[in-house]
Each structure stands twice: as structure tokens, then as C-alpha cells.
Amino acid sequence: KGLSDILKEAHQKLERIAVCAKKGITIPGLRPAGARLSHQSYTDLFDPNLVDHPLPANENEAKWGVRILRQYGIDAGLSSGASLYAMLTHLQAGKIGSCGVAILADAKRTSVKK
């Protein structure tokens, strides 16, 4: 049982969004828009059945999110910046009520030494 399952059980109206890169744009750590969401496409931790719908982001949106995260001392990459941007955009538009949870999953592959 993962975090998404626990949150969905507690809040049935929870909308689970997978942030992805807009078509034609590459954002490290994000799948491209329209890519088949599968276990094998990126990580064994990803379960496509736990996603209600994808939300495409572009590089400028991701960079905006990174600037905000770094202002709060969080060393984040573009994928986390895109996730924050998506959550704040949904909150501001009233699409997710007055509360939201962003899970900024990062494997930190570039900083792990073997």
C-alpha cells in the first residue's frame, strides 16, 4: 500500500494528477505528454492505475516552480518544479478545493555514487 492509496482512502474525492512534459518538450524526470504510462517506462515504483489524469507542463512552468522551492531551501529539479506549479495552478483555479498535496518524488540518480 502506497501513499496514494492511503490518501485516496481518507479522501475519496482526491484527484491524482501525473505531471508530464508537454508534447515536444523534454523535462528531466517527467514522461512526455502522450507517452504510454507503464511500469517499465520509467520506474518500478510507478503504478499507472493510481493516476486519474495527466497534466502537461512546459519548461518555463517547471523553472518557476524550482525558483519557489529553492526560496524555501528545497534543492529541487525541474520535475519537482513542474509538480509544484501544477498543484498551485489547480489550487488557484479552485479545481482542488482549499487543500492540496504534492508528492515530489525524486530518485536523485544524478547525485548517487556507486
SULQUI-V831072 format. One line per field, one symbol per residue. ss: DSSP state (H for helix, E for strand, - for the rest). psi: psi as a letter, one per 40 degrees, with the letter a starting at -180 (. if undefined). burial: + if it has 16 or more other C-alpha atoms within 10 Angstrom, else -. Layout:
ss=???
psi=???
burial=???
//
This chain:
ss=--HHHHHHHH------EEEEE----------E---------------HHH--EEEEE-HHHHHHHHHHHHH------HHHHHHHHHHHHHHH----------------HHH---
psi=hiddddddddgdehhhhhhihihehhhheiiiheihhideddieehheeehdiihiiidddddddddddddeehgiadddddddddddddddeeefaeiihhhghhefdeehh.
burial=-------------+-+++++++---++-+++++---+----------------++++++-+++-+++-+------+++++++++++++-------+------------------
//
